[in-house]
Amino acid sequence: MGRQPKQDKDQLENLVEEFRTKRELSRQELADLVGVHYQTMSYIERGEYAPTLALALRLAAALNCKVEQLFKLKVSM
């Protein structure tokens, strides 16, 4: 998906940072587990990058949770 433009009406809300810190993982450790650069993790956590489905599934597996627990779509009308 890539970076989300700031004017998008549909925003992806995520709890990746919350799950990561609960598991006592650094961004680098989680990035290594899912095969991305640590800066990509920072972009995801700040909501500046929407992960692909494959990456979202890898994150959920690494954090031992469901994808729906990590990501939610906030729809604006």
C-alpha positions, 0 to 999 in steps of 0.5 A: 500500500505504501505511505498514506496521503494525509488527506485520505478520508479512510485512516488506518488506526493501529496498535502496533506500538502498544503490542510491541511494547507489551511484548518488550520488543524494540522496533529493531527486534520487531523489524528483524522478526518480520523482515523490514527496516526498523524505520519502516516500523516507525512509519507504521507505528506513526500511521504514515505507512499502511503495511501490505497484507503480508506484512500485517500478517507477519506483524500479527504472528510476531506479536502473537495476536490477530490482524484485527487487533493491530489494525482498524479502518477509521472511515470518515463520511 
